[in-house]
Amino acid sequence: MDQTQTTNQQGQAAPQQAAGNTKFCQHCGAKISAAAVICPHCGCQVAGMPYAQPGNPPYAQPNVIVNNVNNNVVGLRMRNKWAAFFLCFFLGGIGAHKFYEGKAGMGVLYIFTAGLFGIGWLVDLITLLFKPNPYYV
């Protein structure tokens, strides 16, 4: 590789690469090495990763497993959405759905306030419609 020393605007010596070993970044337009995968000036990817290029036997494509499911529910109880919904619809004024969820304190409050004066009953009815089945409490 033929490298010569030139000075940049600050007067510091900067290596200059031969013309055949350089390319331009497609994002910022800076002159970079032809083997560069990521531009050192802007940080954007300018070429495919080495394992993805055909003809590179030392590199093997990695086995990537994406598991975005979180089934680690600890300390929560699973409840059926539709059971809670129909309990709320028919007996929401006395808090039957709250007792079903295991929230006895809220259930007693619903009994004495007639479902938080009907507002809590209506909010719970709508909220239960948008919960997944089963949901965790």
N, C-alpha and C positions, 0 to 999 in steps of 0.2 A: 504494500500500500504506500503510495507516494504522498507523504504529508509535508507541507511546507509551513513555515510560521509567518503569519501576517498579524497586523495590529488592528484592533477594533476601535470603536469610538472613544473608549476610555484609555487607550494607549496600552492596553494589555496584549500580550501575545496570545493568539488563538490559533489552534491547529486548523488547517484547511485540507479537506480530503480531495482526492483526485476526482475528476468530473465523472468517471464511469462508476464510481462507488457511491453516488449520492442520488437522492430524489427529493421532490418537494412534498411537504405535508399538504394533504388535500383540505385541511381545516384552517391552518393559519398561514400556509404558504412558505414556511421556513425551510431552509435547505437542511436535510437530515441524511443520515447514513442509509444506504439502500437496503441494509439488513434490519433496519429498525422496525419494530412492530408497533411501538408507541412513540409518539413524537415527544422529544425531551423539552420542547418549548411550550406546547399547549396541553400535553398530557392525553391527547385523543389517540385512539387506535387507528393506525394507518394501514395495517395489513393483518391478514389472518394469523392466528396463533400457529406456532411451528408444527404442532401435532396435527393440525387440520390440513396442512399442505401435502399434496401427494408427492411421493418420492422421498420422504424423510423417514427412513426405517428406524432410526434410533428412538424416535418419538412414537408413543402409542397413544391413541385417543383414550382419555381417561373415562372410567365408568362413573357417571354422575347419576346419583339417585336423589330425586327431589321428593321429599316427604313433608308436605305442609299440613298434615293432619295432626292435630293435637288431641290425642285420646287420653291424656293424662289428667283425668278429672279426679281430684282427691278431695274427699270430705264433702262432696255434694251428692244430693239425692236426685235420681232421674224421675221425672214426672211426665205424664202423657198430656200433651197440649189439649186434645179434644175433651178429655175428662175434666180438666180444669176449666175449659171454656164453657162447657154445659153446666157445670156446677156454678160458675159465675153468672151465667145467663139466667138460670132458674132460681138459684139461692144466693145470689151475690149480695143481696141486702143484709143477709145475716152472716156473710163472710165464709160460706162453706168452702169456697175455692182457696181461701187463705189457710183454713185448717188442713185441707188436702195438701198444700205445699209445705206444711209443717210450721207455719207462722201463726202460732196460737195467739200471741199478743195482738197481732193485727186482726185476727178473726174476732176476738172479743171487742176490739175497738169498732169493727164493722157492725157487730150486733147492737152496740149501744148508740151508734150514730146512723143506723140504717144505711150502711155502705158509704160512710163519709158523706152523708146527705145526698146520695145518688151520684155525686161527681166521681168518687173513688170507684164505684161500681162500673160506671161508664168507661173510665180510663183503663181499668183492669180488663174490661171486655175487649176493648180495642187493642191493648197491649198483648193480650193472649193470642189474638189472631196473627200477629206478626212474629211470634216466637217459633223456633224450629220444633219439630216433633221427633224425638222427645227433647225436652229442655231440662236443664239442671238448676236446682234451687239450693 
